């Protein structure tokens, strides 16, 4: 996938250029805009993921892994290898959530326009981010050996989460880690590895087929999702 616009952007700031307390967080905004510009030129992308959900109300930690893919403008899939068979998928019209590891007989369906927040994080956080979020600089941290700018996001309007943090690669502007703080106190952390910006995705890759015997439940999403 050719990404020419990213080369025209100013380089992400180094740790020494981090905004001082009380000053506008220009470093965070520049990093966020660079990532948004990079992904705006990418038609499709995939990455392996590892996810950790800290359910603080229950004192539980749930770990999972798999592969996430996205194709512009609104096709998305999150296929789990652990637990095997779980899937979150957008076919462009509906958002499907099927967790056979919890219930083999239930599929939850949302309209794409009202999809649950925080799953398709490319569209959620990198589509016109300046209009949707207040961005603050969270400093610099290395993820898998790569220097990343941490950008802290607070929604300007109603959302399905209270705040989020993105780890944006200082060199290629890709999202390397995502952290969502949800309203119920749970924290979901998604680490992305081995990004592929030119994946081979078949014509049915973003098609969801309801398993035999499963019931489909249409559910409204939260405001801002």
Helices and strands as residue ranges (DSSP letters): G 5-8, G 15-17, H 26-40, E 44-55, E 60-71, E 75-82, E 84-91, E 94-98, E 106-111, G 112-114, H 121-126, H 129-132, E 133-143, E 146-155, E 161-169, E 175-182, E 187-196, E 215-218
